[in-house]
Amino acid sequence: QAKKQYEVLQKKMQETVVDASAGGGTVTVKMDGRKQLLSVKIDPEAVKSGDVEMLQDMVMAAINEAARKVDTAMQSSLGGMMGGLGGLF
């Protein structure tokens, strides 16, 4: 039973994909349910400004938001299954 739940969890984590952005869409990231970054898009205008520190902050904010969205998506979609496998998160 536990092995089957684990396999379902792994499949769900692979299939879950979230998008998050920062700076009004200046930085957009895509992350899967395993919290692996799938893509990072940066508006070319952000690079032209030369404010590297602000760009770094936006990248970090977008990644952190994506991670929060993954947590929320996994909790809501797996619901009761989390009780038995809570140690994995």
C-alpha angles and dihedrals in degrees: 000000000000091000091052091049090049091052091049089049093050092049092048091049091053093047097046112093125173134186125212133174141191135197093035092303096320089124122029126180134186120208134179128223091268088060092248113148110240098180144354121202122189123189107241089227089066090060093048092059090066093219097133094169092056091047091051090051091050092050091050092047092050092049092048091049091050090052090052090050091051091052091050094046093049094047094049096043097045099037109156094020089069091070093069096038101034092122091068093070 
